[in-house]
Amino acid sequence: FKAMPSQEAVVSDIRGQLDKLTREQAGVLDSLEGTERIIVDGGAGTGKTLLAVQAARDLAREGKRVLFVCYNKLLASRLNDQIDTDDELGGELIVRCLHHHYEELIGSSSFAAAFHEQFDPDEPDKAKRNHMYRVLFPEYAFYAASELEDATFDAIVIDEAQDILTTANLDALDVMLRGGLESGRW
């Protein structure tokens, strides 16, 4: 049995929580300054999402175009609601569930028709449905991002990375990040 905080608990009152950072959280935020790539690891409820949101907001305040992706669509929706109320951003901050982001990219590209011929969200076979989300979505997103000029970001912040970091997703995210994963800011 493993207790996990609800998405509601994670997202509720993000702004208030930002004012009450622990020393360790403040240290992580300080280490982000001037760091191009960082991985933050910690147990459930330690504030990783809070730190990710703050890092994304800080980058957008610097005038950067930032993509914040997570695996859970409810979390993405709630975070988007919180961040949308912030009028201090000088750049752009897009918050999305990873697959929703892929869907937006693919739908805006010349690959939309080919993708929809292969993708059936109501597929009853679990293995086939899993293949669609783990392989088809990132593959078509890779091609769509390669084609679209506005698919590139100055920085990508990934929450729930354990659910996102597959080879196929890394390939797609690499194309979306200015400088790629090797040299870009994530």
Rosetta blueprint (number, residue, H / E / L):
1 F L
2 K L
3 A L
4 M L
5 P L
6 S L
7 Q H
8 E H
9 A H
10 V H
11 V H
12 S L
13 D L
14 I H
15 R H
16 G H
17 Q H
18 L H
19 D L
20 K L
21 L L
22 T L
23 R H
24 E H
25 Q H
26 A H
27 G H
28 V H
29 L H
30 D H
31 S H
32 L H
33 E L
34 G L
35 T L
36 E L
37 R L
38 I L
39 I L
40 V L
41 D L
42 G L
43 G L
44 A L
45 G L
46 T L
47 G L
48 K H
49 T H
50 L H
51 L H
52 A H
53 V H
54 Q H
55 A H
56 A H
57 R H
58 D H
59 L H
60 A H
61 R H
62 E L
63 G L
64 K L
65 R E
66 V E
67 L E
68 F E
69 V E
70 C E
71 Y L
72 N L
73 K H
74 L H
75 L H
76 A H
77 S H
78 R H
79 L H
80 N H
81 D H
82 Q H
83 I H
84 D H
85 T L
86 D L
87 D L
88 E L
89 L L
90 G L
91 G L
92 E E
93 L E
94 I E
95 V E
96 R E
97 C E
98 L H
99 H H
100 H H
101 H H
102 Y H
103 E H
104 E H
105 L H
106 I H
107 G H
108 S L
109 S L
110 S L
111 F L
112 A H
113 A H
114 A H
115 F H
116 H H
117 E H
118 Q H
119 F L
120 D L
121 P L
122 D L
123 E L
124 P L
125 D L
126 K H
127 A H
128 K H
129 R H
130 N H
131 H H
132 M H
133 Y H
134 R H
135 V H
136 L H
137 F H
138 P H
139 E H
140 Y H
141 A H
142 F H
143 Y H
144 A H
145 A H
146 S H
147 E H
148 L L
149 E H
150 D H
151 A H
152 T L
153 F E
154 D L
155 A E
156 I E
157 V E
158 I E
159 D L
160 E L
161 A H
162 Q H
163 D H
164 I H
165 L L
166 T L
167 T H
168 A H
169 N H
170 L H
171 D H
172 A H
173 L H
174 D H
175 V H
176 M H
177 L E
178 R L
179 G L
180 G H
181 L H
182 E H
183 S H
184 G L
185 R E
186 W L
